[in-house]
Amino acid sequence: MSITPFTSVAIAAPGEVAPILTTPEARDVKTYAQPQVARVTHVDLDLAVDFATKTMQGVAVMDVLAAKDAKAIVLDTLDLNIIKVTDGEGKDLPWRLGSNNEELGAPLTVELRGANRIIVHYRTAPGARALQWLEPSLTDGKRKPYLFSQGQDINNRSWIPTQDSPGIRQTWAARIVVPSDLVAVMSGEKLTPEGEPTADGRKAYRFRMDHSVPPYLIALAVGDLEFRALGPRTGVYTEPSMMDRAASELVDTEKMVTTAEALYGPYRWGRYDVLVLPPSFPFGGMENPTLTFLTPTFITGDRANVGLVAHELAHSWSGNLVTNATWPDSWLNEGFTTYFENRIMEALYGPARSKMEADLDWDGMQADIKAAGGPKAERTKLHGDVGGQLAYFKGATFLRTIETTVGRERWDAYLRSYFDRHAFQPQTTAGFLADLRANLIKGDKALEAQLQLDRWAYGAGLPENAVHLKSEALARVDEQIQSFVGGAPASSVTASAWTTHEWLRFLNGLPRQLSKAQLDDLDATFGLSVSTNSYVRSAWLELAIANRYEPAIASLDEFLSSVGRGLFIRPLYAGLMKDRSWGQPIARRIFEKAKSTYHPTVAAGLQRMINAPAA
């Protein structure tokens, strides 16, 4: 249907203006913005959601901080239909769209003519890269349509014309109009919990974020949602059909917040709620402030995967509070957060649990180093285009090594002060190392040499001082692997009380070549092809693909057609595509059927993988 752009604007947040970094290493090559000339400090959104056309239309009102001689401001856009641009008084401002780049989109240059506020009237494209529109059949409840956004890293420019760089933090507010039977939620304070009726029979929800955030953290979801409190400042949104399972799995969320605060200082975002999305959500979680987005695949009934919740919560300090200024420094988000997650898990569930998770991360790090080309490969450097999950695993190992070297008490005091010093600011690798030297090392040359800071941050591979936490429980699993590989039946594997972590160690630790009889034995004994634990099921299917195990193909087909989390499905497609005669036809057949259920960014990545020339 046709939608008239709104003229009313949302409730503006207070004028908190975050600093920008002007050092050479803070230059962001993924934005067209020129923040030293003119920058966005606040954005108000007034948008209507139209499920029929899979578009959003309305206005973005931006407060601009410009240099004295600034003539124009440059914004990032991706496939946006710009209708017009005006100043705060409604007067037209000249504008132009530059050349389009497939990844970066097109720059929108607006002449300021003295204006410190600009209003962009626009409409999104049906295939906007940040937005996934789900038919009712693709939701858990199968009753109503669903929309969610995924902004990281530079996708939000496909639904918000703004300066889409993590180093250009902004406050924001929004008014979102949706069908009357749906609920809108966002990553900010909800000002209208029940929504406000509109003249045409829809509902409008208003939101506000008073703290400056990087634009990728502005997030939206619309669907058949209900809410349940988990504690005084925590709760869960999800579809009614999923609520009991989700709330049961998330019962420790309030304790996690308290535990995190005891480690590294106050939680500064007000509420910490979570939204459990449909299975097509592409990530495990997304740390949107006040409202973490979570995949439903973490729900396994045994709370074995709530480390995912701890991870996204930890981002409230590392990532949301102190943010990498550019994407080559993403380890400052993910490495810090993976380390912090492990500390939360240790405090809540004990060292045996945290050692298991750290030991599995070590395995993942070694696999990623190998996949990146070995310990001398460029993509094993923390600063840069790091491969796989090395930003997470190598970054966390770096911080754990510092902790072990200087002692936990001293390290925790430093890290807490670090978050205080740099709160609501961007950061670079060079800035972090400088802070370490000034506030932790303090001229101690012996300690400087021992820590090897530059080798960790800028060198390839893994420094020799890397600390590896080893799990006794996983060592016992290794013994079971050797027993099974040596000829013992699957029934001799004592797995009845295993957690997800132990299952992953077992399945990933098995040789990639097993006999059909061994695979039959494993599947018949443990029901791996019908496992409801997505972590276990995907690890089993990777093994099955490596062995061309035909009995698992039906399970593979069903799994790839019902789960959209990239962590699970990318390795399965990659394994199939390595096998030209057997695997590639299976990959192409399943992808053609399932691609409409995947998030646009995941579908595009898989399409490139499938279309890539044969090696």
VEXMAR-121066 format. One record per residue (C-alpha): residue in three letters; x, y, z. Coordinates in steps of 0.1 Angstrom, whole numbers, padded with zeros to 4 digits, always signed. Example, Ala and Ser with C-alpha at 12.3 -4.5 7.8 and 13.67 -1.06 7.14 Angstrom:
BEGIN
ALA+0123-0045+0078
SER+0137-0011+0071
! end
This chain:
BEGIN
MET+0000+0000+0000
SER+0010+0036-0004
ILE+0025+0053+0027
THR+0028+0090+0031
PRO+0060+0101+0049
PHE+0055+0114+0084
THR+0060+0149+0094
SER+0060+0143+0131
VAL+0093+0133+0146
ALA+0102+0111+0176
ILE+0112+0123+0210
ALA+0148+0135+0209
ALA+0174+0123+0233
PRO+0196+0146+0253
GLY+0226+0161+0235
GLU+0254+0138+0245
VAL+0281+0142+0219
ALA+0308+0115+0219
PRO+0343+0122+0208
ILE+0357+0110+0175
LEU+0393+0097+0170
THR+0414+0116+0145
THR+0446+0094+0145
PRO+0455+0077+0112
GLU+0446+0042+0125
ALA+0411+0054+0133
ARG+0403+0062+0097
ASP+0374+0040+0087
VAL+0375+0029+0050
LYS+0340+0014+0052
THR+0322+0048+0055
TYR+0319+0077+0031
ALA+0315+0100+0060
GLN+0339+0129+0067
PRO+0332+0134+0104
GLN+0359+0160+0109
VAL+0340+0182+0085
ALA+0304+0174+0095
ARG+0291+0146+0117
VAL+0258+0133+0129
THR+0254+0135+0167
HIS+0218+0124+0169
VAL+0192+0107+0147
ASP+0154+0107+0151
LEU+0136+0080+0130
ASP+0099+0082+0121
LEU+0091+0051+0100
ALA+0062+0029+0090
VAL+0066-0008+0085
ASP+0048-0023+0055
PHE+0048-0061+0053
ALA+0030-0061+0020
THR+0058-0044+0002
LYS+0086-0054+0026
THR+0096-0018+0029
MET+0099+0010+0055
GLN+0091+0046+0047
GLY+0094+0079+0066
VAL+0120+0103+0078
ALA+0154+0104+0095
VAL+0160+0137+0113
MET+0197+0143+0120
ASP+0214+0168+0143
VAL+0246+0179+0127
LEU+0279+0191+0143
ALA+0298+0209+0115
ALA+0331+0227+0112
LYS+0328+0264+0107
ASP+0335+0263+0070
ALA+0316+0231+0063
LYS+0295+0232+0031
ALA+0280+0197+0032
ILE+0276+0165+0051
VAL+0282+0130+0037
LEU+0260+0101+0048
ASP+0261+0064+0040
THR+0232+0048+0022
LEU+0226+0014+0006
ASP+0197+0010-0019
LEU+0176+0037-0003
ASN+0151+0056-0023
ILE+0157+0092-0013
ILE+0126+0113-0018
LYS+0138+0147-0006
VAL+0160+0164+0020
THR+0150+0195+0040
ASP+0164+0215+0069
GLY+0148+0217+0103
GLU+0123+0243+0091
GLY+0112+0223+0061
LYS+0132+0241+0034
ASP+0146+0219+0006
LEU+0183+0212+0007
PRO+0202+0202-0024
TRP+0215+0166-0023
ARG+0230+0140-0046
LEU+0238+0103-0045
GLY+0273+0093-0056
SER+0284+0061-0074
ASN+0271+0029-0059
ASN+0295+0003-0045
GLU+0280-0032-0040
GLU+0294-0035-0004
LEU+0295+0001+0007
GLY+0264+0015-0010
ALA+0264+0051-0022
PRO+0273+0084-0005
LEU+0245+0109+0001
THR+0259+0144+0000
VAL+0236+0171+0015
GLU+0244+0208+0012
LEU+0240+0223+0047
ARG+0235+0260+0039
GLY+0239+0268+0075
ALA+0216+0241+0088
ASN+0224+0221+0119
ARG+0195+0197+0114
ILE+0186+0179+0082
ILE+0156+0157+0075
VAL+0159+0129+0049
HIS+0126+0116+0035
TYR+0131+0081+0021
ARG+0120+0045+0016
THR+0139+0013+0020
ALA+0143-0014-0007
PRO+0124-0047-0004
GLY+0158-0065-0003
ALA+0174-0042+0023
ARG+0205-0059+0035
ALA+0199-0053+0072
LEU+0163-0064+0072
GLN+0148-0099+0071
TRP+0111-0102+0065
LEU+0096-0135+0075
GLU+0063-0150+0063
PRO+0043-0165+0091
SER+0054-0200+0081
LEU+0090-0191+0089
THR+0082-0181+0125
ASP+0079-0204+0155
GLY+0042-0197+0160
LYS+0033-0198+0123
ARG+0006-0172+0128
LYS+0020-0137+0120
PRO+0048-0121+0099
TYR+0080-0110+0115
LEU+0107-0084+0108
PHE+0141-0080+0124
SER+0172-0060+0116
GLN+0209-0070+0118
GLY+0232-0039+0116
GLN+0267-0052+0122
ASP+0289-0044+0105
ILE+0277-0019+0079
ASN+0242-0031+0071
ASN+0222-0004+0088
ARG+0228+0021+0060
SER+0202+0000+0041
TRP+0175+0012+0064
ILE+0189+0044+0080
PRO+0207+0071+0061
THR+0234+0081+0085
GLN+0271+0079+0091
ASP+0275+0042+0095
SER+0308+0039+0112
PRO+0315+0024+0147
GLY+0337+0054+0155
ILE+0309+0080+0149
ARG+0287+0074+0180
GLN+0252+0089+0180
THR+0222+0092+0203
TRP+0189+0083+0187
ALA+0152+0081+0191
ALA+0125+0064+0170
ARG+0088+0062+0163
ILE+0079+0030+0145
VAL+0044+0024+0131
VAL+0033-0013+0128
PRO+0001-0033+0122
SER-0021-0032+0152
ASP-0017-0069+0160
LEU+0021-0068+0161
VAL+0046-0054+0187
ALA+0077-0034+0179
VAL+0109-0036+0201
MET+0142-0017+0197
SER+0176-0015+0213
GLY+0167+0015+0235
GLU+0143+0026+0262
LYS+0107+0017+0253
LEU+0086+0048+0259
THR+0052+0034+0249
PRO+0050-0002+0261
GLU+0015-0008+0247
GLY+0019+0013+0216
GLU-0002+0044+0206
PRO-0032+0040+0182
THR-0028+0058+0149
ALA-0056+0074+0128
ASP-0055+0046+0103
GLY-0058+0018+0128
ARG-0022+0008+0133
LYS+0000+0013+0164
ALA+0031+0035+0169
TYR+0059+0026+0194
ARG+0084+0051+0206
PHE+0120+0045+0218
ARG+0149+0065+0229
MET+0187+0059+0235
ASP+0202+0086+0256
HIS+0238+0073+0254
SER+0258+0077+0222
VAL+0262+0044+0204
PRO+0278+0032+0171
PRO+0251+0032+0144
TYR+0253-0006+0139
LEU+0237-0010+0174
ILE+0204+0006+0164
ALA+0182-0025+0161
LEU+0145-0032+0154
ALA+0122-0062+0155
VAL+0084-0065+0148
GLY+0063-0095+0154
ASP+0039-0115+0175
LEU+0059-0109+0207
GLU+0052-0111+0244
PHE+0073-0103+0274
ARG+0082-0121+0306
ALA+0102-0106+0334
LEU+0133-0126+0345
GLY+0143-0102+0373
PRO+0140-0065+0384
ARG+0159-0052+0353
THR+0159-0083+0330
GLY+0133-0100+0309
VAL+0127-0119+0276
TYR+0107-0111+0245
THR+0098-0138+0221
GLU+0068-0154+0204
PRO+0042-0169+0228
SER+0049-0204+0215
MET+0085-0202+0225
MET+0082-0183+0258
ASP+0083-0212+0283
ARG+0114-0228+0268
ALA+0132-0195+0264
ALA+0124-0182+0299
SER+0135-0215+0315
GLU+0168-0214+0297
LEU+0174-0177+0307
VAL+0166-0181+0344
ASP+0201-0169+0354
THR+0201-0137+0334
GLU+0197-0114+0364
LYS+0225-0132+0382
MET+0247-0127+0351
VAL+0242-0089+0352
THR+0251-0088+0389
THR+0281-0110+0384
ALA+0294-0089+0355
GLU+0290-0057+0375
ALA+0311-0072+0404
LEU+0339-0079+0379
TYR+0341-0047+0358
GLY+0318-0020+0371
PRO+0282-0009+0368
TYR+0259-0019+0340
ARG+0251+0015+0325
TRP+0223+0008+0301
GLY+0193+0006+0324
ARG+0175-0026+0315
TYR+0190-0058+0301
ASP+0163-0076+0281
VAL+0167-0103+0255
LEU+0148-0111+0223
VAL+0147-0147+0212
LEU+0142-0147+0174
PRO+0131-0172+0149
PRO+0157-0197+0136
SER+0167-0177+0106
PHE+0186-0152+0128
PRO+0221-0154+0113
PHE+0242-0151+0145
GLY+0243-0167+0179
GLY+0235-0133+0194
MET+0237-0096+0187
GLU+0246-0073+0216
ASN+0221-0045+0208
PRO+0220-0022+0239
THR+0192-0029+0263
LEU+0179-0057+0241
THR+0202-0086+0231
PHE+0190-0105+0200
LEU+0195-0143+0205
THR+0192-0173+0182
PRO+0167-0200+0194
THR+0194-0226+0188
PHE+0209-0219+0222
ILE+0179-0234+0238
THR+0188-0270+0245
GLY+0170-0276+0278
ASP+0201-0280+0299
ARG+0213-0244+0299
ALA+0246-0256+0285
ASN+0248-0228+0260
VAL+0240-0198+0282
GLY+0276-0187+0277
LEU+0261-0171+0246
VAL+0240-0149+0269
ALA+0271-0141+0290
HIS+0289-0131+0259
GLU+0263-0107+0246
LEU+0259-0092+0281
ALA+0297-0087+0283
HIS+0294-0066+0252
SER+0276-0041+0273
TRP+0311-0032+0285
SER+0334-0043+0256
GLY+0318-0032+0223
ASN+0289-0011+0234
LEU+0306+0010+0261
VAL+0341+0010+0245
THR+0339+0003+0208
ASN+0364-0005+0181
ALA+0368+0027+0160
THR+0371+0007+0128
TRP+0364-0029+0118
PRO+0400-0041+0115
ASP+0401-0036+0153
SER+0370-0058+0159
TRP+0391-0079+0183
LEU+0387-0050+0208
ASN+0351-0060+0209
GLU+0351-0097+0204
GLY+0384-0107+0221
PHE+0376-0087+0252
THR+0340-0100+0253
THR+0351-0137+0249
TYR+0375-0132+0278
PHE+0349-0114+0299
GLU+0323-0141+0291
ASN+0346-0168+0304
ARG+0351-0148+0337
ILE+0313-0145+0341
MET+0309-0182+0336
GLU+0336-0190+0361
ALA+0320-0168+0387
LEU+0285-0183+0382
TYR+0292-0219+0374
GLY+0327-0226+0386
PRO+0362-0231+0371
ALA+0355-0266+0357
ARG+0328-0251+0334
SER+0349-0221+0324
LYS+0379-0242+0317
MET+0359-0265+0294
GLU+0347-0235+0274
ALA+0382-0219+0272
ASP+0397-0252+0262
LEU+0372-0256+0233
ASP+0380-0220+0223
TRP+0416-0230+0221
ASP+0407-0259+0198
GLY+0387-0234+0177
MET+0417-0210+0176
GLN+0441-0237+0164
ALA+0416-0247+0137
ASP+0412-0211+0126
ILE+0449-0205+0124
LYS+0452-0236+0102
ALA+0423-0225+0080
ALA+0438-0190+0077
GLY+0470-0205+0062
GLY+0491-0214+0092
PRO+0509-0194+0119
LYS+0527-0171+0095
ALA+0495-0161+0076
GLU+0485-0124+0074
ARG+0449-0133+0085
THR+0461-0146+0119
LYS+0470-0111+0130
LEU+0446-0095+0155
HIS+0447-0061+0139
GLY+0434-0064+0103
ASP+0413-0088+0083
VAL+0415-0116+0109
GLY+0402-0150+0097
GLY+0374-0171+0112
GLN+0368-0165+0149
LEU+0404-0155+0157
ALA+0393-0120+0168
TYR+0374-0139+0195
PHE+0397-0167+0205
LYS+0432-0151+0200
GLY+0420-0118+0215
ALA+0407-0136+0246
THR+0439-0157+0249
PHE+0459-0124+0247
LEU+0440-0110+0277
ARG+0442-0142+0296
THR+0479-0142+0291
ILE+0482-0107+0305
GLU+0460-0118+0335
THR+0482-0148+0342
THR+0514-0127+0339
VAL+0504-0098+0361
GLY+0480-0116+0384
ARG+0442-0115+0385
GLU+0438-0088+0411
ARG+0460-0064+0394
TRP+0445-0072+0360
ASP+0409-0068+0371
ALA+0416-0035+0387
TYR+0432-0023+0355
LEU+0404-0036+0332
ARG+0377-0020+0354
SER+0395+0014+0352
TYR+0399+0009+0315
PHE+0362+0007+0310
ASP+0357+0038+0331
ARG+0383+0058+0313
HIS+0370+0051+0278
ALA+0332+0047+0285
PHE+0311+0057+0255
GLN+0341+0062+0233
PRO+0357+0045+0203
GLN+0391+0028+0207
THR+0419+0015+0185
THR+0445-0012+0190
ALA+0472+0015+0192
GLY+0451+0033+0218
PHE+0446+0002+0239
LEU+0483-0007+0239
ALA+0491+0029+0249
ASP+0466+0027+0278
LEU+0482-0006+0289
ARG+0516+0009+0289
ALA+0505+0040+0308
ASN+0482+0024+0334
LEU+0494-0012+0338
ILE+0530-0016+0328
LYS+0541+0019+0339
GLY+0576+0017+0326
ASP+0584-0018+0338
LYS+0607-0029+0310
ALA+0609-0065+0322
LEU+0571-0068+0322
GLU+0569-0051+0288
ALA+0593-0077+0273
GLN+0574-0106+0290
LEU+0540-0095+0277
GLN+0551-0091+0240
LEU+0522-0066+0234
ASP+0531-0057+0198
ARG+0537-0093+0189
TRP+0502-0102+0200
ALA+0485-0073+0184
TYR+0503-0070+0151
GLY+0521-0103+0147
ALA+0510-0135+0129
GLY+0503-0167+0146
LEU+0504-0173+0184
PRO+0532-0160+0206
GLU+0550-0186+0227
ASN+0537-0171+0260
ALA+0501-0179+0252
VAL+0482-0194+0281
HIS+0461-0225+0274
LEU+0435-0235+0301
LYS+0431-0272+0300
SER+0400-0290+0311
GLU+0402-0322+0330
ALA+0367-0331+0319
LEU+0376-0327+0282
ALA+0408-0348+0288
ARG+0385-0376+0298
VAL+0365-0372+0266
ASP+0398-0375+0247
GLU+0403-0409+0263
GLN+0369-0419+0251
ILE+0378-0408+0215
GLN+0409-0430+0216
SER+0389-0459+0228
PHE+0362-0456+0201
VAL+0388-0451+0173
GLY+0407-0481+0187
GLY+0377-0504+0180
ALA+0354-0501+0211
PRO+0317-0498+0203
ALA+0298-0466+0207
SER+0279-0481+0236
SER+0312-0481+0256
VAL+0313-0443+0254
THR+0300-0430+0288
ALA+0282-0400+0274
SER+0249-0400+0293
ALA+0258-0370+0314
TRP+0278-0351+0288
THR+0272-0314+0283
THR+0272-0298+0249
HIS+0309-0289+0254
GLU+0319-0326+0259
TRP+0299-0336+0229
LEU+0316-0310+0208
ARG+0350-0322+0219
PHE+0341-0358+0211
LEU+0326-0352+0177
ASN+0351-0326+0166
GLY+0380-0348+0179
LEU+0370-0379+0159
PRO+0391-0386+0128
ARG+0375-0371+0097
GLN+0376-0406+0081
LEU+0356-0433+0098
SER+0340-0465+0085
LYS+0303-0467+0077
ALA+0300-0492+0104
GLN+0314-0468+0130
LEU+0291-0440+0118
ASP+0261-0463+0119
ASP+0271-0473+0154
LEU+0274-0437+0166
ASP+0241-0427+0151
ALA+0222-0457+0163
THR+0235-0454+0198
PHE+0232-0416+0203
GLY+0205-0405+0178
LEU+0228-0378+0164
SER+0209-0373+0132
VAL+0177-0364+0152
SER+0194-0345+0179
THR+0175-0314+0190
ASN+0208-0298+0201
SER+0219-0277+0171
TYR+0255-0276+0183
VAL+0257-0314+0185
ARG+0237-0319+0153
SER+0259-0296+0132
ALA+0291-0312+0145
TRP+0277-0346+0136
LEU+0267-0335+0102
GLU+0301-0321+0095
LEU+0316-0355+0102
ALA+0289-0372+0081
ILE+0297-0350+0051
ALA+0334-0357+0054
ASN+0325-0394+0051
ARG+0298-0391+0024
TYR+0275-0408+0049
GLU+0243-0411+0030
PRO+0220-0420+0059
ALA+0225-0385+0073
ILE+0215-0366+0042
ALA+0178-0364+0052
SER+0189-0349+0085
LEU+0212-0325+0067
ASP+0184-0314+0044
GLU+0160-0308+0073
PHE+0187-0289+0094
LEU+0198-0266+0066
SER+0162-0258+0058
SER+0153-0249+0093
VAL+0183-0231+0108
GLY+0198-0199+0096
ARG+0227-0194+0121
GLY+0259-0190+0100
LEU+0281-0207+0126
PHE+0262-0239+0120
ILE+0253-0238+0083
ARG+0284-0223+0066
PRO+0307-0252+0076
LEU+0282-0277+0063
TYR+0279-0260+0029
ALA+0317-0256+0028
GLY+0321-0293+0035
LEU+0297-0302+0007
MET+0313-0278-0018
LYS+0347-0294-0012
ASP+0333-0326-0027
ARG+0327-0318-0064
SER+0309-0350-0075
TRP+0290-0359-0044
GLY+0287-0328-0022
GLN+0282-0300-0046
PRO+0249-0312-0061
ILE+0235-0317-0026
ALA+0246-0282-0016
ARG+0230-0266-0046
ARG+0198-0285-0043
ILE+0193-0277-0006
PHE+0204-0240-0010
GLU+0179-0234-0038
LYS+0151-0246-0015
ALA+0163-0230+0017
LYS+0178-0197+0006
SER+0146-0177+0011
THR+0147-0186+0048
TYR+0182-0172+0054
HIS+0191-0137+0063
PRO+0201-0117+0032
THR+0238-0114+0043
VAL+0240-0152+0049
ALA+0223-0161+0017
ALA+0246-0137-0003
GLY+0277-0153+0013
LEU+0265-0188+0006
GLN+0256-0179-0030
ARG+0292-0167-0035
MET+0305-0199-0020
ILE+0283-0220-0043
ASN+0291-0199-0074
ALA+0329-0198-0067
PRO+0350-0214-0095
ALA+0362-0250-0087
ALA+0396-0251-0071
! end
